[in-house]
């Protein structure tokens, strides 16, 4: 990826399906949309202050609508409070994308195909993945909604994943992860909390084994290695087993990446004077069918299980998540560290259940994009990579079946119920660990804080009072 990524300000260049969205032929009122392109960042910004459209009762026969007809003709019935007859967007409020997208979600839930076409045409005209937060939200949600409406979600998701794997080298991915951790505590918050809990659980142990299920390229472990090196008693032996899941087509790339990570970690451990062994377990599919005998657990090792942003990748069907947690319980760990983003992405198939999940996606991804906007420079390839990853996850959530989804997050209350039901009890964070997490947050811009819930175990990372990440520790 290079600076050419920022050369385009047009959503028409980003979306190959732009020409499929033909303007509605008989909207009662439309206000002309004019965009201007700024020199920095290439953001296309609407210059008008509001626009309104009126729902049409006539079915529009554009290519998009024809695809809808071919797959599943909408019925005229509705289930929920009817959307407003006129849509008034105030572009001065800075929240126009949420209003327009929510109206689109209502129209999809109501199976109002002509309304959906009108609104998606508007989104296509106003959106840009290189614009401000609202334009980006509109662009990535539009991509996901179009995939949903054309029954192409799985194909679109695989295409986006393949393009990402092809275009992103190990070095660019490593740079993105490290830059994200430099400017935002989104992942380092969980690292600090988990490392603190693991180190306290390992106190006095001489042979340690951490089984790592995480998605942050082992960036969590240098800090822990450094802490082990400064222990007052004898430096313990550490064995780190990292479970890496990948599709069959990407396995060769993943193996190459993990080899580089292994070399770097082993070199750092030698520098710190920590006896260290690193093992990578490659796995295709989700964790519920992992052969845990590959982890080579030893009776004389104290075991910790580390799950940072990984449990939600197990599809929430057929009790698969509970199966994974039950297998963790059978491994008899001293501690299990669980970190998950705080969101309820239970997107239903249609009707009210779809709309409820869609609203939560819209709320959470706005918080995420706004945090990226305030922490990264305007022209940042690392931010663009994170935003594109968010776009892929939206396709997974809104356009792919639940049985295939790897992005369906759950809230702390639900994870806590699952963990308790499978035989785990929460472990509170000590004052020392909590103080370390607070000290970490002080390194970042204002807006980040740590909070507790009186009814839930663990701690929450909040961005402007919105909980975004939950960290917790558990023992059998």
C-alpha positions in Angstrom: 0.0 0.0 0.0 1.3 3.4 -0.8 0.2 7.1 -1.1 -1.8 6.2 -4.2 -4.4 4.9 -1.8 -5.3 8.4 -1.1 -5.4 9.7 -4.6 -9.1 9.0 -5.1 -12.0 10.9 -3.5 -14.7 9.1 -5.4 -16.8 6.2 -4.2 -17.4 5.4 -7.8 -13.8 4.2 -8.1 -14.1 2.3 -4.8 -17.3 0.3 -5.7 -17.4 -1.8 -8.8 -21.1 -1.9 -8.5 -21.7 1.8 -8.6 -23.3 1.7 -12.1 -25.8 -0.8 -10.8 -27.4 1.8 -8.6 -29.5 3.9 -10.9 -31.2 7.0 -9.6 -34.8 6.6 -8.7 -37.0 7.9 -11.4 -39.9 9.3 -9.5 -38.9 10.6 -6.1 -41.1 13.4 -5.1 -38.3 15.7 -4.0 -34.6 15.6 -4.3 -32.0 18.2 -3.6 -29.0 18.4 -5.9 -25.8 17.0 -4.2 -22.6 18.8 -4.8 -19.2 17.6 -3.5 -15.9 19.2 -3.3 -12.5 17.5 -3.0 -10.0 18.8 -0.6 -6.3 18.7 -1.3 -5.4 16.9 1.9 -6.7 13.4 2.3 -8.9 13.5 -0.8 -12.1 13.8 1.1 -15.3 14.5 -0.8 -17.5 16.6 1.4 -21.2 17.5 0.7 -21.7 21.2 0.5 -25.5 21.3 0.9 -27.2 21.5 4.3 -30.1 19.1 3.9 -32.0 17.0 1.5 -35.3 15.2 1.5 -36.9 12.4 -0.4 -40.4 11.1 -0.4 -41.0 7.3 -0.5 -42.4 6.2 -3.9 -45.0 3.6 -4.3 -43.8 2.6 -7.7 -41.2 -0.2 -8.1 -38.0 1.0 -9.8 -36.5 -1.4 -12.3 -32.8 -0.7 -12.1 -30.2 -3.4 -12.3 -30.0 -3.5 -8.5 -33.7 -3.9 -8.2 -33.8 -6.6 -10.9 -31.2 -8.6 -9.0 -33.5 -8.4 -6.0 -36.4 -9.6 -8.1 -34.4 -12.6 -9.4 -33.4 -13.7 -5.9 -36.3 -13.0 -3.6 -39.1 -10.6 -4.5 -39.9 -8.4 -1.5 -43.4 -8.6 -0.1 -45.3 -5.4 0.7 -45.9 -6.2 4.3 -44.2 -4.3 7.1 -43.5 -5.3 10.7 -42.3 -2.2 12.5 -43.2 1.4 13.0 -43.3 2.8 9.5 -40.4 5.0 8.5 -41.1 8.7 8.2 -42.7 9.6 4.8 -40.0 12.3 4.3 -36.3 11.9 5.1 -34.7 15.1 6.2 -30.9 15.1 6.5 -29.1 17.8 8.4 -25.5 17.8 7.1 -24.5 20.4 9.7 -25.1 17.9 12.6 -22.3 15.6 11.6 -24.5 12.5 12.0 -26.3 12.3 8.6 -24.9 8.9 7.8 -26.5 7.3 10.9 -29.8 8.8 10.0 -29.7 7.7 6.4 -28.4 4.2 7.2 -30.9 3.7 9.9 -33.7 4.6 7.5 -32.2 2.1 5.0 -32.1 -0.6 7.7 -35.8 0.1 8.4 -36.7 -0.2 4.8 -34.8 -3.5 4.5 -36.6 -4.8 7.6 -39.9 -3.7 6.2 -39.1 -5.3 2.8 -39.8 -2.0 1.0 -37.7 -2.6 -2.1 -38.4 0.8 -3.8 -37.5 2.7 -0.6 -34.3 0.6 -0.2 -33.3 1.5 -3.8 -33.9 5.2 -3.2 -31.9 5.2 0.0 -29.0 3.1 -1.3 -28.7 5.4 -4.4 -28.4 8.4 -2.0 -25.8 6.5 0.0 -23.8 5.8 -3.1 -23.9 9.5 -4.1 -22.8 10.8 -0.7 -20.3 8.1 0.5 -16.5 7.9 0.1 -14.1 5.6 1.9 -11.6 8.5 1.8 -13.9 11.2 3.3 -14.9 12.1 6.8 -16.3 9.7 9.3 -19.9 9.9 8.0 -18.8 9.4 4.4 -16.7 6.3 5.4 -19.6 4.8 7.5 -21.9 5.3 4.5 -19.4 3.7 2.1 -18.6 0.6 4.2 -22.2 0.0 5.3 -23.3 0.4 1.7 -20.9 -2.2 0.6 -22.3 -4.6 3.2 -25.9 -3.8 2.5 -25.5 -4.2 -1.3 -23.9 -7.6 -0.7 -26.8 -8.5 1.5 -29.4 -7.4 -1.1 -27.8 -9.3 -3.9 -27.1 -12.5 -1.9 -23.4 -12.0 -2.6 -22.1 -11.7 1.0 -19.9 -14.7 1.2 -18.4 -14.1 -2.3 -17.8 -10.4 -1.5 -16.2 -11.3 1.9 -13.8 -13.9 0.3 -12.9 -11.4 -2.4 -12.1 -8.7 0.1 -10.1 -11.1 2.3 -8.1 -12.4 -0.7 -7.3 -8.8 -1.8 -6.1 -7.9 1.7 -3.9 -11.0 1.9 -2.4 -10.3 -1.5 -1.8 -6.6 -1.0 -0.6 -6.5 2.7 2.9 -7.7 3.4 4.1 -8.8 6.8 6.0 -5.5 7.2 2.9 -3.3 6.3 0.7 -5.4 8.7 3.3 -5.2 11.5 3.6 -1.5 11.0 -0.2 -1.1 11.1 -0.5 -3.1 14.4 2.3 -1.2 16.1 1.0 2.2 14.9 -2.5 1.3 16.2 -1.0 0.4 19.6 1.1 3.6 19.6 -1.9 5.9 19.1 -4.8 4.0 20.7 -5.2 1.7 23.7 -7.8 -0.4 21.8 -5.6 -3.5 22.0 -2.9 -2.6 24.5 -5.6 -2.2 27.2 -6.4 -5.9 27.0 -2.7 -6.8 26.8 -1.9 -4.9 30.0 -4.9 -6.4 31.9 -4.2 -10.0 30.7 -0.4 -9.8 31.3 -1.0 -8.6 34.8 -3.5 -11.4 35.7 -1.2 -14.0 34.1 1.9 -12.8 35.9 0.1 -12.9 39.3 -1.3 -16.4 38.6 2.2 -17.6 37.8 3.8 -16.2 40.9 6.3 -18.7 42.4 6.0 -21.1 39.4 9.3 -22.1 37.6 7.8 -23.7 34.4 5.2 -21.7 32.6 3.1 -22.5 29.5 0.8 -19.9 27.8 -1.6 -21.1 25.2 -2.3 -18.0 23.1 -5.5 -17.5 21.1 -5.2 -13.9 20.0 -5.3 -11.8 16.9 -2.6 -9.2 17.6 0.5 -10.9 16.1 2.1 -11.7 19.5 2.7 -8.0 20.2 1.4 -8.7 23.7 4.4 -10.8 24.8 7.5 -8.6 24.8 6.1 -6.8 27.8 5.5 -10.0 29.6 9.0 -11.4 28.8 10.5 -8.2 30.2 8.4 -8.6 33.4 9.6 -12.2 33.8 13.2 -11.1 33.4 12.9 -8.7 36.3 11.4 -11.1 38.8 13.3 -11.2 42.1 13.4 -15.0 42.2 14.8 -17.3 39.6 13.8 -16.5 36.0 11.2 -19.1 35.0 11.1 -21.1 31.8 8.3 -20.0 29.4 6.7 -22.0 26.7 4.4 -20.0 24.4 2.0 -21.9 22.1 0.2 -19.7 19.6 -2.8 -21.1 17.8 -3.3 -19.5 14.4 -6.4 -20.0 12.4 -6.4 -19.5 8.7 -8.2 -20.6 5.5 -6.5 -23.2 3.4 -5.7 -20.7 0.7 -3.9 -18.4 3.1 -2.0 -20.9 5.1 1.3 -20.5 3.3 1.3 -16.7 3.9 0.4 -17.2 7.5 3.2 -19.7 8.1 5.7 -17.2 6.6 4.4 -14.4 8.9 4.6 -16.6 12.0 8.1 -17.7 11.2 9.2 -14.1 11.2 7.3 -13.4 14.5 9.0 -16.5 16.0 12.5 -15.3 15.1 11.8 -11.9 16.6 10.3 -13.2 19.9 13.1 -15.7 20.4 15.7 -13.0 19.8 14.0 -10.7 22.3 13.8 -13.5 24.9 17.5 -14.2 24.6 18.1 -10.4 25.0 16.0 -10.5 28.2 17.7 -13.7 29.5 14.4 -15.6 29.7 14.5 -19.4 28.8 11.9 -19.4 26.0 10.4 -21.8 23.6 7.9 -20.7 20.9 5.5 -23.1 19.1 2.9 -22.3 16.4 -0.2 -24.5 16.0 -1.7 -23.9 12.6 -5.4 -24.6 12.3 -8.1 -24.4 9.6 -11.7 -23.8 10.7 -12.9 -22.4 14.1 -11.6 -23.3 17.5 -14.5 -25.7 18.3 -12.8 -28.4 16.2 -9.2 -27.8 17.3 -7.3 -30.9 18.3 -6.1 -29.8 21.7 -3.6 -32.7 21.9 -1.5 -30.6 19.5 -0.8 -28.2 22.4 1.4 -30.8 24.1 0.3 -29.9 27.7 2.7 -31.0 30.4 1.8 -31.8 34.0 4.8 -30.0 35.5 3.9 -26.7 33.7 1.6 -24.0 35.1 -0.9 -23.2 32.3 -2.5 -20.0 31.3 -4.9 -19.5 28.4 -4.9 -16.1 26.7 -7.9 -15.2 24.5 -7.7 -11.6 23.1 -10.3 -10.8 20.5 -10.7 -14.5 19.4 -13.7 -16.1 21.0 -16.1 -14.2 18.8 -14.5 -15.8 15.8 -16.3 -19.0 16.7 -19.7 -18.9 15.0 -22.5 -18.6 17.6 -24.4 -21.7 16.5 -24.7 -25.3 17.8 -23.2 -24.3 21.2 -19.7 -24.0 19.5 -18.6 -21.2 21.9 -19.6 -23.2 24.9 -17.8 -26.2 23.5 -14.6 -24.2 23.3 -14.9 -22.9 26.9 -15.6 -26.4 28.1 -12.4 -27.6 26.4 -10.5 -24.8 28.2 -11.9 -26.0 31.5 -10.7 -29.6 30.8 -7.2 -28.2 30.2 -7.1 -27.2 33.9 -5.4 -23.8 33.6 -4.4 -21.6 36.5 -5.9 -18.6 34.7 -7.9 -17.8 31.6 -7.6 -14.2 30.3 -10.6 -13.1 28.1 -10.7 -9.8 26.2 -13.5 -9.0 23.8 -14.9 -5.9 22.1 -18.1 -4.9 23.9 -20.8 -5.2 21.3 -23.9 -7.3 20.7 -23.8 -8.2 17.0 -26.6 -10.6 16.9 -27.9 -9.6 13.5 -31.1 -11.4 12.7 -32.2 -12.7 9.3 -35.0 -10.1 8.8 -37.6 -8.0 10.4 -37.2 -6.6 13.9 -34.3 -8.9 14.7 -32.3 -7.6 11.7 -33.0 -4.0 12.6 -32.0 -4.4 16.2 -28.6 -5.9 15.3 -28.2 -3.4 12.5 -28.7 -0.5 14.9 -26.1 -1.9 17.3 -23.6 -2.3 14.4 -24.3 1.3 13.4 -23.7 2.6 17.0 -20.5 0.6 17.6 -18.9 1.2 14.3 -19.5 4.9 14.5 -17.6 4.9 17.9 -14.8 2.9 16.3 -14.5 5.1 13.2 -14.6 8.3 15.3 -11.9 7.0 17.6 -9.7 6.2 14.6 -10.4 9.7 13.1 -9.3 11.4 16.3 -6.2 9.3 16.9 -4.6 8.9 13.4 -3.4 11.5 11.0 -5.7 12.3 8.1 -3.5 10.6 5.6 -2.5 7.3 7.2 -2.2 4.0 5.4 -2.4 2.2 8.8 -5.8 3.8 9.5 -7.0 2.9 6.0 -6.0 -0.7 6.6 -8.0 -0.7 9.8 -11.0 0.9 8.2 -11.0 -1.6 5.3 -10.8 -4.5 7.9 -13.9 -2.9 9.5 -15.6 -2.9 6.1 -14.9 -6.6 5.7 -16.3 -7.3 9.1 -19.5 -5.4 8.2 -19.9 -7.6 5.1 -19.6 -10.7 7.4 -22.1 -9.3 9.9 -24.8 -8.0 7.6 -24.5 -10.2 4.5 -23.2 -13.6 5.6 -25.1 -16.4 7.5 -24.5 -16.7 11.2 -23.1 -20.2 10.7 -20.3 -18.8 8.7 -19.7 -15.6 10.6 -16.5 -14.8 12.4 -17.4 -11.3 13.6 -20.4 -11.8 15.9 -19.4 -10.2 19.1 -21.2 -10.6 22.4 -21.4 -8.3 25.4 -19.7 -8.9 28.8 -22.9 -10.1 30.4 -23.3 -12.9 27.8 -19.6 -14.0 27.9 -19.8 -14.0 31.7 -22.8 -16.3 31.6 -21.1 -18.7 29.2 -17.9 -18.8 31.4 -19.8 -19.4 34.6 -21.9 -22.1 32.9 -18.9 -24.0 31.8 -17.3 -24.1 35.3 -15.3 -20.8 35.6 -15.2 -18.2 38.3 -14.1 -14.6 37.9 -10.8 -13.4 39.2 -10.7 -9.8 40.2 -7.8 -7.6 39.1 -5.5 -6.5 41.9 -4.9 -2.9 42.6 -1.4 -3.2 41.0 -2.9 -4.5 37.7 -5.6 -1.8 37.7 -3.0 0.9 38.4 -0.8 -0.4 35.5 -3.8 -0.2 33.2 -4.6 3.4 34.3 -1.0 4.4 33.8 -1.1 2.9 30.3 -4.2 5.0 29.4 -2.5 8.2 30.5 0.0 7.7 27.6 -2.8 8.3 25.1 -5.0 11.3 24.2 -7.9 12.4 26.4 -11.1 10.5 25.9 -10.0 7.0 27.1 -10.8 5.7 30.5 -11.2 2.5 32.5 -14.4 1.7 34.3 -16.0 -1.1 36.3 -19.5 -2.5 36.4 -21.0 -3.3 39.8 -22.8 -6.3 38.2 -20.1 -7.7 36.0 -16.6 -9.0 36.5 -13.6 -7.4 34.7 -12.9 -3.9 33.5 -14.0 -1.9 30.5 -12.1 0.4 28.2 -14.3 3.4 27.3 -14.0 6.0 24.6 -15.8 9.2 25.5 -17.9 7.1 28.0 -18.8 4.5 25.5 -17.6 1.0 26.5 -15.6 -0.5 23.6 -13.5 -3.3 25.1 -14.0 -5.7 28.1 -11.1 -7.5 29.8 -11.6 -10.2 32.4 -9.8 -13.1 34.1 -11.2 -16.5 35.1 -10.1 -19.7 36.9 -11.7 -23.1 37.1 
